[in-house]
Amino acid sequence: MPVSYFSHHSSYMASSPPSLSSHLFLTLALILISISPAFSTSRQALDDHQDQLMKTGFKITLNHIDSGGNFTNSERLYRAVKRSSRRLQMFNEMVLKAKHPKLKTTVYAGNGEYLMNFSIGTPPKSYSGIMDTGSDLIWTQCQPCLKCAPQPNPLFDPKKSSSFSNVSCTSQFCRDLPDSDCNPFYGCVYNYTYGTGLTLGFLGTETFTFEKVKVPKVTFGCGLFNLGFGTEGLIGFGRGPLSLVSQLGEPTFSYCLTSWNGSKPSTLLIGSHASVNSSGGGGEIKTTPLIQNPDFYYLSLEGITIGSTRLPVNKTTFALNADGSGGLMIDSGTSVTHLAESAYTHVKEEFKRQVKLPVVDVLDSNGLDLCFELPSDPSDRVEIPSLVFHFTHADLDLPTENYMLPNSSLGVTCLAMLGSGDTSSIYGNIQQQNFLVVHDLYKETLSFMPTECDKF
């Protein structure tokens, strides 16, 4: 079961910039004291039909974060790779800081890649937010805003919802926050810091609507100072008690991600609909155990095969160490897979050996460091070796489009992987596309089932 951040610091906390976050937190507290709240504390109960929907699970549509922009495939890939690199750097910093327990720590999480739609309040107001398996807090931008990113919908105003309530400072959810304080009018106020931004505000409970399913009493953050996102909010799907899956008490969720450069929406399933047995598809199911960890979803990667060659990578390369370093986490918010440097070196050299094409450097154009020049005649056949990830009890044979990305404008095809140094490795969402990826937190397993996600 997920546990409080106060109990486990190993891989999810990093040093907070004291001059920035502490100053903002103090400023926020002073401003909140000066604002007179007028919130209703009444709630609406679910009717029998909605309660039955919750028991059987529900489906949510996801859209890639860049799908609404006028970006070329090269631009989308470059943006995604840069976000992935920042996210990896953030994870590495968290581990390094966690080795110094006397330092003041705060939670770090990363920008996700996919947006989900939801509504908040009574009457409900529509918003979208990043679906992020690498963080826990649910939050949206709220009135009275001090600093908010531009958004198409009006900011959520708790005063105009009959189902909003403030969260008290003595609440367990307030104690579960890594950095919180008490305000005489607003109750629990928080400072939640990410690798590329932060949100400061106060906790509340509210009715959330996902598609047609209403969920009352969801604890979330009303963000009054939000920096570094450019979205209306974020829905955390991590292991901690503040995440949506933890609050719903649903031990199973899954997603099916369409191609990274396409425009068709992806799918998120929560509850009984998320299991591989009830989701249809028909592909072969591969199931591997999740490594016990309070913060992230770690997998046990035992080896890699390219073509017919099993790489000489030691099993310990991807082991999760006692100090929180190492390991391989699966993450919805990282685009390209990052492998520990010793393993990635073998991967690069083996692809160079087996792919009979000239190696070219287009790193400045797309952020990837192993690219091959495509033949000038598009009818010429290009032989790309197979790639298999050997997880515990699950040999995952990836489709070529999940690891080799052609770019006609640059005349290249590139490996969708990068090195991570000798720290944590991340299994990215390009490698997950067109698989139903099922997180079963009751069985502590993760399953892959090949699926045409644009038809799912």
C-alpha positions as CSV (number, residue, x, y, z in Angstrom):
1,M,0.0,0.0,0.0
2,P,1.2,3.6,-0.6
3,V,2.7,5.3,2.4
4,S,3.3,8.8,3.7
5,Y,6.2,10.8,2.3
6,F,7.2,11.5,5.9
7,S,8.1,7.8,6.3
8,H,10.0,7.3,3.0
9,H,12.4,9.9,1.6
10,S,14.7,7.6,-0.4
11,S,13.7,8.5,-4.0
12,Y,11.0,11.1,-4.1
13,M,12.4,14.1,-2.3
14,A,15.0,16.7,-3.1
15,S,16.3,19.8,-1.6
16,S,14.0,22.8,-1.9
17,P,15.4,26.1,-3.1
18,P,15.1,27.9,0.2
19,S,15.2,31.5,-1.1
20,L,12.4,30.9,-3.6
21,S,10.0,28.4,-2.1
22,S,10.1,29.6,1.5
23,H,9.6,33.2,0.4
24,L,6.7,32.3,-1.8
25,F,5.2,30.1,0.9
26,L,5.4,33.0,3.4
27,T,3.9,35.4,0.9
28,L,1.1,33.0,0.1
29,A,0.3,32.6,3.8
30,L,0.2,36.3,4.4
31,I,-2.1,36.9,1.4
32,L,-4.4,34.1,2.3
33,I,-4.9,35.6,5.8
34,S,-5.9,38.9,4.2
35,I,-8.6,37.3,2.0
36,S,-12.0,36.6,3.6
37,P,-13.2,33.2,2.5
38,A,-16.9,32.4,1.8
39,F,-17.0,28.8,1.0
40,S,-19.9,26.4,1.3
41,T,-19.3,23.1,3.1
42,S,-22.3,21.2,1.8
43,R,-21.8,18.0,-0.3
44,Q,-23.7,16.0,-2.8
45,A,-24.0,12.2,-2.4
46,L,-23.7,9.8,-5.4
47,D,-26.9,8.3,-6.6
48,D,-27.1,4.5,-7.0
49,H,-26.3,4.5,-10.7
50,Q,-23.1,6.6,-10.2
51,D,-22.1,4.4,-7.2
52,Q,-22.4,1.4,-9.5
53,L,-20.2,3.0,-12.1
54,M,-17.5,3.6,-9.5
55,K,-17.7,0.0,-8.5
56,T,-17.3,-1.3,-12.1
57,G,-14.6,1.3,-13.1
58,F,-14.6,3.9,-15.8
59,K,-12.8,5.1,-18.9
60,I,-11.1,8.5,-19.6
61,T,-9.7,10.0,-22.8
62,L,-6.1,11.2,-23.0
63,N,-4.6,13.6,-25.4
64,H,-0.8,14.0,-26.0
65,I,0.4,17.3,-24.5
66,D,1.7,18.5,-27.9
67,S,-1.2,17.3,-30.1
68,G,-3.0,20.7,-30.0
69,G,0.1,22.6,-31.2
70,N,1.2,23.2,-34.8
71,F,4.4,21.2,-34.5
72,T,6.2,19.1,-37.1
73,N,7.2,15.5,-36.1
74,S,10.8,16.7,-35.6
75,E,9.6,19.5,-33.3
76,R,7.4,17.2,-31.3
77,L,10.2,14.7,-30.9
78,Y,12.7,17.4,-29.9
79,R,10.3,18.9,-27.3
80,A,9.5,15.4,-25.9
81,V,13.2,14.4,-25.7
82,K,14.0,17.6,-23.9
83,R,11.2,17.1,-21.4
84,S,12.4,13.6,-20.8
85,S,16.0,14.7,-20.2
86,R,14.8,17.3,-17.6
87,R,12.7,14.6,-15.9
88,L,15.7,12.3,-15.7
89,Q,17.8,15.0,-14.3
90,M,15.2,15.7,-11.7
91,F,15.0,12.0,-10.6
92,N,18.8,11.9,-10.3
93,E,18.9,15.0,-8.2
94,M,16.2,13.5,-5.9
95,V,18.3,10.4,-5.3
96,L,21.5,12.4,-4.6
97,K,19.7,14.7,-2.1
98,A,18.0,11.8,-0.4
99,K,21.4,10.5,0.7
100,H,21.7,13.6,2.9
101,P,18.8,13.2,5.4
102,K,19.6,16.4,7.3
103,L,18.9,18.5,4.3
104,K,15.4,20.1,4.1
105,T,13.5,18.0,1.6
106,T,10.4,18.6,-0.6
107,V,8.7,16.5,-3.2
108,Y,9.8,16.6,-6.8
109,A,7.8,15.3,-9.7
110,G,7.8,15.8,-13.4
111,N,5.7,17.2,-16.2
112,G,3.7,14.4,-17.8
113,E,3.1,13.9,-21.5
114,Y,-0.7,13.2,-21.7
115,L,-3.7,15.4,-20.7
116,M,-6.9,14.0,-19.3
117,N,-10.3,15.8,-19.1
118,F,-12.3,16.2,-15.9
119,S,-14.8,18.5,-14.2
120,I,-14.8,20.0,-10.7
121,G,-17.5,21.3,-8.4
122,T,-21.3,21.7,-8.3
123,P,-22.2,22.8,-10.8
124,P,-19.3,21.1,-12.6
125,K,-16.7,23.1,-14.5
126,S,-14.6,21.5,-17.2
127,Y,-10.7,21.4,-17.1
128,S,-7.8,19.3,-18.3
129,G,-4.7,18.2,-16.5
130,I,-1.5,16.2,-17.0
131,M,-1.9,12.5,-16.2
132,D,1.3,11.8,-14.3
133,T,2.4,8.4,-12.8
134,G,5.5,10.1,-11.3
135,S,3.7,12.3,-8.7
136,D,0.7,12.2,-6.4
137,L,-1.0,15.6,-5.8
138,I,-4.2,16.4,-7.7
139,W,-4.4,20.1,-8.4
140,T,-5.9,22.8,-10.6
141,Q,-5.5,26.6,-10.9
142,C,-7.9,28.4,-8.6
143,Q,-9.3,31.8,-7.7
144,P,-8.0,34.1,-6.2
145,C,-5.0,33.5,-8.4
146,L,-1.7,35.1,-7.6
147,K,0.2,33.7,-10.6
148,C,-1.5,31.3,-13.1
149,A,-0.8,30.1,-16.6
150,P,-3.2,31.3,-19.3
151,Q,-5.9,28.7,-19.8
152,P,-9.0,28.4,-22.1
153,N,-11.4,27.8,-19.2
154,P,-12.2,30.2,-16.3
155,L,-10.2,29.5,-13.2
156,F,-11.9,27.3,-10.7
157,D,-13.6,29.4,-8.0
158,P,-14.4,27.4,-4.8
159,K,-16.8,30.1,-3.7
160,K,-19.1,29.2,-6.6
161,S,-19.3,25.5,-5.8
162,S,-21.8,24.1,-3.3
163,S,-19.7,20.9,-2.8
164,F,-16.4,22.5,-1.9
165,S,-14.9,22.2,1.6
166,N,-11.5,23.2,3.0
167,V,-9.2,20.6,4.5
168,S,-8.2,21.1,8.1
169,C,-4.6,21.3,9.2
170,T,-5.2,18.1,11.4
171,S,-6.3,16.1,8.4
172,Q,-4.1,13.0,7.4
173,F,-4.0,14.4,3.9
174,C,-2.4,17.6,5.2
175,R,0.1,15.6,7.1
176,D,0.9,13.5,4.0
177,L,2.0,16.6,2.2
178,P,5.8,17.0,2.1
179,D,5.6,20.8,2.8
180,S,2.5,22.2,4.4
181,D,1.4,24.9,6.9
182,C,-1.8,26.0,8.7
183,N,-3.8,29.1,7.7
184,P,-6.6,30.4,10.0
185,F,-9.1,30.9,7.2
186,Y,-8.1,28.3,4.5
187,G,-6.9,25.5,6.7
188,C,-4.1,23.4,5.1
189,V,-1.8,25.3,2.7
190,Y,0.8,23.6,0.7
191,N,4.0,24.0,-1.3
192,Y,4.5,21.2,-3.9
193,T,7.6,21.5,-6.0
194,Y,8.3,19.8,-9.3
195,G,11.4,19.5,-11.5
196,T,10.4,22.3,-13.7
197,G,7.9,24.3,-11.6
198,L,5.8,24.4,-8.5
199,T,2.3,24.9,-7.2
200,L,1.4,26.7,-4.0
201,G,-2.2,26.9,-2.6
202,F,-4.6,25.3,-0.2
203,L,-6.1,21.8,0.1
204,G,-9.8,21.3,-0.5
205,T,-12.3,18.4,-1.0
206,E,-14.6,18.5,-4.0
207,T,-16.7,16.5,-6.4
208,F,-14.7,15.5,-9.5
209,T,-16.4,14.2,-12.6
210,F,-14.5,11.9,-15.0
211,E,-16.4,11.4,-18.2
212,K,-19.9,10.7,-16.6
213,V,-18.7,9.3,-13.3
214,K,-19.0,11.6,-10.3
215,V,-16.6,11.1,-7.4
216,P,-17.3,13.1,-4.2
217,K,-14.8,14.2,-1.5
218,V,-11.7,14.1,-3.7
219,T,-8.8,15.9,-1.9
220,F,-7.0,18.3,-4.2
221,G,-4.9,21.4,-4.3
222,C,-6.3,24.8,-5.2
223,G,-3.2,26.3,-6.8
224,L,-2.9,30.1,-6.4
225,F,0.7,30.3,-7.5
226,N,1.6,27.9,-10.3
227,L,4.9,28.2,-12.1
228,G,6.4,26.2,-15.0
229,F,3.5,24.2,-16.4
230,G,1.3,25.9,-18.9
231,T,-1.6,23.6,-18.2
232,E,-4.8,23.9,-16.1
233,G,-3.6,21.3,-13.6
234,L,-2.3,17.8,-12.9
235,I,-3.7,14.5,-11.8
236,G,-1.2,12.4,-9.8
237,F,-1.3,8.6,-10.4
238,G,1.7,7.8,-8.1
239,R,1.8,5.4,-5.2
240,G,1.3,8.0,-2.4
241,P,-1.9,8.6,-0.5
242,L,-2.7,11.9,-2.3
243,S,-2.9,10.3,-5.7
244,L,-6.2,9.7,-7.5
245,V,-5.8,5.9,-7.5
246,S,-5.1,5.9,-3.8
247,Q,-8.0,8.1,-3.0
248,L,-10.4,6.1,-5.1
249,G,-9.1,2.9,-3.4
250,E,-8.8,1.4,-6.9
251,P,-5.8,-1.0,-7.0
252,T,-5.9,-1.3,-10.8
253,F,-5.5,1.3,-13.6
254,S,-4.3,1.0,-17.1
255,Y,-3.6,3.2,-20.2
256,C,-3.3,2.6,-23.9
257,L,-1.1,5.2,-25.6
258,T,-1.5,5.9,-29.3
259,S,1.5,6.7,-31.5
260,W,3.5,9.6,-30.2
261,N,3.3,11.5,-33.5
262,G,-0.4,10.9,-34.2
263,S,-3.5,13.0,-33.4
264,K,-5.8,10.3,-32.1
265,P,-6.6,10.2,-28.4
266,S,-5.4,7.6,-26.0
267,T,-7.3,5.8,-23.3
268,L,-7.1,5.6,-19.5
269,L,-9.0,3.0,-17.5
270,I,-9.6,2.9,-13.8
271,G,-11.0,0.1,-11.7
272,S,-12.3,-3.3,-13.0
273,H,-12.3,-2.1,-16.6
274,A,-8.5,-1.7,-16.4
275,S,-7.7,-5.4,-16.0
276,V,-6.3,-7.3,-19.0
277,N,-9.1,-9.9,-18.7
278,S,-11.9,-7.4,-19.2
279,S,-10.2,-5.0,-21.7
280,G,-10.4,-7.1,-24.8
281,G,-7.5,-6.8,-27.3
282,G,-6.5,-10.4,-27.8
283,G,-2.7,-10.0,-27.9
284,E,-0.4,-12.0,-25.8
285,I,-0.2,-10.8,-22.2
286,K,3.2,-10.3,-20.6
287,T,3.2,-9.8,-16.8
288,T,6.1,-8.8,-14.6
289,P,6.3,-8.1,-10.8
290,L,6.5,-4.5,-9.6
291,I,9.4,-4.0,-7.2
292,Q,8.3,-2.9,-3.8
293,N,8.8,0.9,-3.5
294,P,6.6,3.6,-1.9
295,D,7.2,6.2,-4.6
296,F,7.6,4.9,-8.1
297,Y,6.6,2.0,-10.3
298,Y,9.9,0.0,-10.7
299,L,10.4,-3.0,-12.9
300,S,13.1,-5.7,-12.8
301,L,14.9,-5.7,-16.1
302,E,17.2,-8.7,-16.4
303,G,18.6,-8.2,-19.9
304,I,18.3,-6.9,-23.5
305,T,18.5,-8.7,-26.8
306,I,19.1,-7.0,-30.1
307,G,18.6,-9.2,-33.1
308,S,19.9,-12.6,-32.0
309,T,22.5,-11.1,-29.7
310,R,21.9,-11.0,-25.9
311,L,23.9,-8.0,-24.7
312,P,26.5,-8.7,-22.0
313,V,24.7,-6.6,-19.4
314,N,24.9,-7.6,-15.8
315,K,21.6,-8.0,-14.0
316,T,22.8,-5.7,-11.2
317,T,23.0,-2.8,-13.8
318,F,19.2,-2.2,-13.3
319,A,19.0,-3.2,-9.7
320,L,17.3,-0.8,-7.3
321,N,19.8,0.0,-4.5
322,A,19.1,0.5,-0.8
323,D,19.9,4.2,-1.1
324,G,17.3,4.7,-3.8
325,S,19.7,4.9,-6.7
326,G,19.6,2.6,-9.7
327,G,16.5,0.7,-10.8
328,L,14.3,1.0,-13.8
329,M,11.0,2.8,-13.4
330,I,8.2,2.8,-15.9
331,D,6.8,6.3,-16.4
332,S,3.9,7.8,-18.4
333,G,5.6,11.2,-18.4
334,T,9.0,10.3,-19.9
335,S,9.0,10.0,-23.7
336,V,12.2,8.1,-24.6
337,T,13.8,5.3,-22.5
338,H,16.9,6.2,-20.6
339,L,19.2,3.4,-19.7
340,A,22.1,3.2,-17.3
341,E,25.2,4.2,-19.3
342,S,27.0,0.9,-19.2
343,A,23.9,-0.8,-20.7
344,Y,23.2,2.0,-23.2
345,T,26.8,1.8,-24.5
346,H,26.2,-1.9,-25.4
347,V,22.8,-1.0,-27.0
348,K,24.4,1.7,-29.2
349,E,27.3,-0.4,-30.3
350,E,25.1,-3.4,-31.2
351,F,22.7,-1.3,-33.2
352,K,25.7,0.3,-35.1
353,R,27.0,-3.2,-35.8
354,Q,23.7,-4.6,-37.0
355,V,22.2,-1.7,-38.9
356,K,23.9,-1.4,-42.3
357,L,23.4,2.4,-42.6
358,P,25.8,5.4,-42.1
359,V,25.7,6.9,-38.7
360,V,24.9,10.7,-38.7
361,D,24.8,13.3,-36.0
362,V,21.5,15.2,-35.8
363,L,21.6,15.7,-32.0
364,D,20.9,19.4,-32.3
365,S,17.8,18.7,-34.4
366,N,16.0,16.0,-32.4
367,G,17.9,15.5,-29.2
368,L,18.7,11.8,-30.0
369,D,22.3,10.7,-30.2
370,L,22.1,7.5,-32.4
371,C,20.7,8.2,-35.9
372,F,21.2,6.5,-39.2
373,E,21.1,8.0,-42.7
374,L,18.2,6.6,-44.7
375,P,18.7,5.5,-48.3
376,S,18.0,8.2,-50.9
377,D,15.6,5.8,-52.7
378,P,12.6,5.3,-50.3
379,S,11.9,1.9,-52.0
380,D,15.2,0.5,-50.7
381,R,14.6,-1.9,-47.8
382,V,16.1,-1.0,-44.5
383,E,16.8,-3.9,-42.1
384,I,16.3,-3.0,-38.5
385,P,17.1,-5.7,-35.9
386,S,14.5,-6.7,-33.3
387,L,14.7,-5.5,-29.7
388,V,13.6,-7.5,-26.7
389,F,13.5,-6.3,-23.1
390,H,13.8,-9.2,-20.7
391,F,11.8,-8.3,-17.6
392,T,11.3,-10.9,-14.9
393,H,8.8,-13.4,-16.3
394,A,8.1,-11.2,-19.3
395,D,10.2,-11.1,-22.5
396,L,8.8,-8.0,-24.3
397,D,9.5,-8.0,-28.0
398,L,8.9,-4.4,-29.2
399,P,7.5,-3.3,-32.5
400,T,10.1,-1.5,-34.6
401,E,8.1,1.8,-34.4
402,N,8.5,1.7,-30.6
403,Y,12.2,2.2,-30.7
404,M,13.3,3.3,-34.2
405,L,11.9,6.7,-35.3
406,P,12.2,7.6,-39.0
407,N,12.3,11.3,-39.9
408,S,11.8,12.0,-43.6
409,S,12.6,15.7,-43.3
410,L,16.0,15.0,-41.8
411,G,16.5,11.8,-43.9
412,V,17.3,9.7,-40.8
413,T,16.0,7.1,-38.5
414,C,16.9,7.3,-34.8
415,L,17.0,5.1,-31.8
416,A,14.4,6.4,-29.3
417,M,16.7,5.9,-26.3
418,L,19.4,7.8,-24.4
419,G,21.9,7.1,-21.6
420,S,21.1,8.1,-18.1
421,G,24.6,8.1,-16.6
422,D,25.1,5.4,-13.9
423,T,21.9,6.3,-12.0
424,S,18.2,5.5,-12.4
425,S,16.9,4.2,-15.7
426,I,13.4,5.0,-17.1
427,Y,11.2,3.0,-19.4
428,G,9.5,5.7,-21.5
429,N,6.1,6.1,-23.1
430,I,7.3,5.8,-26.8
431,Q,8.3,2.2,-25.9
432,Q,4.8,1.8,-24.3
433,Q,2.8,3.0,-27.3
434,N,0.2,0.5,-28.7
435,F,0.4,-1.6,-25.6
436,L,-2.3,-1.8,-22.9
437,V,-0.2,-1.2,-19.8
438,V,-1.9,-2.4,-16.7
439,H,-0.8,-1.5,-13.1
440,D,-2.3,-4.0,-10.6
441,L,-1.3,-2.6,-7.2
442,Y,-3.2,-5.4,-5.4
443,K,-1.1,-8.1,-7.1
444,E,1.9,-5.8,-7.4
445,T,2.3,-6.6,-11.1
446,L,2.5,-4.7,-14.4
447,S,1.2,-6.3,-17.6
448,F,1.7,-5.5,-21.3
449,M,-0.8,-6.5,-23.9
450,P,-0.2,-5.5,-27.6
451,T,-3.2,-3.4,-28.6
452,E,-4.2,-1.1,-31.4
453,C,-4.7,1.9,-29.1
454,D,-6.4,4.1,-31.6
455,K,-9.1,1.5,-31.9
456,F,-9.3,0.6,-28.3
